[in-house]
Amino acid sequence: MKTVYGNIESLNKTTIKELEEIYEYKIPKNQVGSTELFTVLMEISKKINKELAVYINRNGTIKLVSAGTKYNAPLPFLTERRSENSLAKLGCIHTHPGESSLLSPDDYSLLTNFKLDFVCAIAEEDNTLKASLAIIEDPENTLSDFIDFKEIDETELLNIKYLDIIAEIEKKTKKIITPEEHDQKEKVVLYIPYSNISPEDLEEQIQEFKKLATSAGLEILEIFTQNIKSSRNIIGKGKVEELFSYINQYRADCLLIDA
């Protein structure tokens, strides 16, 4: 079952099921969304009076759905970024219920912090869909400039070939990779769930997992453990938030779970 993230405590089961079904939508490649996706997002968003967000990869697969927030915590695990300055190969579409489609400062921060392919806000004005879209003009520039499309209609939005735009940007900004950058190790966070073992056995398990990571050429940033006792899940909600917070703060490339 796909997970709906964000502020969902107040949502009923029917609405959560509707949100889970959004994962089944497939977006045409090189297209920012689809009429069907925009329609369902706006319908549910108006019904629950919450912002909805979806993250879509370059193949048109919806990788994450959230309610009440753009919820960026899981993104390090979803991105296919090759380096710190390359794009994440994910785009974000979110709703602005009861507001205009103009992007907010938070939207631009989300775009630059995670080097998303694009951020797109949709809203209804006089029963007509309006959208605003931004793409980073130079992913390697920390003071980023943007290619902006402001308050355009649905037809204009669907005619934007965002991958073509990104290809041109990456062609212009492509740089020679130095030997130092090429040899740079990927940074990893280790998570080790355990139950019913002695401290000595846990320490042995940790050392074995560390050896596995270092032999794969990874740089270990931190090791997290959790006693899962009789839980069916190998990771609890609180631990998920702790891991995501650490990964975002220290820019880890991946998470390894000893399952």
MOFENNOR-V781349 format. One record per backbone hydrogen bond with DSSP energy under -1.0 kcal/mol. CO is the residue of the C=O (numbers start at 1). NH is the residue of the N-H. E is the energy in kcal/mol with one decimal. If there is no record, write none. Layout:
co = (CO;CO)
nh = (NH;NH)
e = (E;E)
//
This chain:
co = (5;6;8;12;13;14;15;16;17;19;20;21;22;28;31;34;35;36;37;38;39;40;41;42;43;44;45;45;51;52;53;54;55;55;56;57;60;61;64;65;66;67;72;74;75;75;88;90;91;92;93;94;96;104;105;106;107;108;109;110;111;115;118;119;120;121;122;123;125;128;130;131;132;133;134;135;138;142;145;147;149;152;153;154;155;157;160;161;162;163;164;165;166;167;168;169;178;179;186;187;187;188;189;190;191;192;194;198;199;200;201;202;203;204;205;206;207;208;209;210;211;213;214;219;222;224;226;228;236;237;238;239;240;241;242;243;244;245;246;247;254;256;257)
nh = (67;8;11;16;17;18;19;20;21;22;23;24;25;31;33;38;39;40;41;42;43;44;45;46;47;48;49;50;68;95;66;93;63;64;91;60;27;57;55;5;53;7;75;77;78;79;80;117;56;120;54;122;99;108;109;110;111;112;113;114;116;88;92;134;94;132;96;130;128;125;123;152;121;149;119;147;141;144;137;135;133;131;157;158;159;160;162;165;166;167;168;169;170;171;172;173;182;183;219;253;254;221;256;224;258;226;228;202;203;204;205;206;207;208;209;210;211;212;213;214;215;218;217;188;190;192;194;231;240;241;242;243;244;245;246;247;248;249;250;252;189;191;259)
e = (-2.1;-1.3;-1.5;-2.2;-2.2;-2.0;-2.2;-2.5;-1.9;-1.0;-1.3;-1.7;-1.8;-1.5;-1.3;-2.7;-2.4;-2.1;-2.4;-2.4;-2.4;-2.3;-2.4;-2.4;-1.8;-2.4;-1.2;-1.2;-3.4;-2.3;-2.6;-2.5;-3.0;-1.2;-2.6;-1.9;-2.7;-2.4;-2.2;-2.7;-2.3;-2.5;-1.3;-1.8;-1.3;-2.0;-2.0;-3.3;-2.7;-2.9;-2.7;-2.4;-1.8;-1.7;-2.2;-2.4;-2.1;-2.3;-3.1;-1.7;-1.5;-3.2;-2.3;-2.1;-2.6;-2.1;-2.3;-3.0;-1.0;-2.9;-2.4;-3.0;-2.5;-2.8;-1.8;-3.0;-2.1;-1.1;-3.0;-1.7;-2.7;-2.5;-2.2;-2.6;-1.2;-1.3;-1.2;-1.6;-2.5;-2.4;-1.8;-2.1;-3.1;-1.8;-1.7;-2.1;-2.4;-2.2;-3.0;-2.3;-1.5;-3.1;-2.8;-3.3;-2.6;-1.7;-2.3;-2.4;-2.3;-2.0;-2.3;-2.5;-2.3;-2.2;-2.0;-2.5;-2.2;-1.9;-2.0;-2.7;-2.2;-1.9;-1.6;-3.0;-2.5;-2.9;-2.4;-2.9;-2.2;-2.2;-1.9;-2.7;-2.8;-2.3;-2.0;-2.8;-2.5;-2.1;-2.6;-1.3;-1.9;-2.8;-1.6)
//
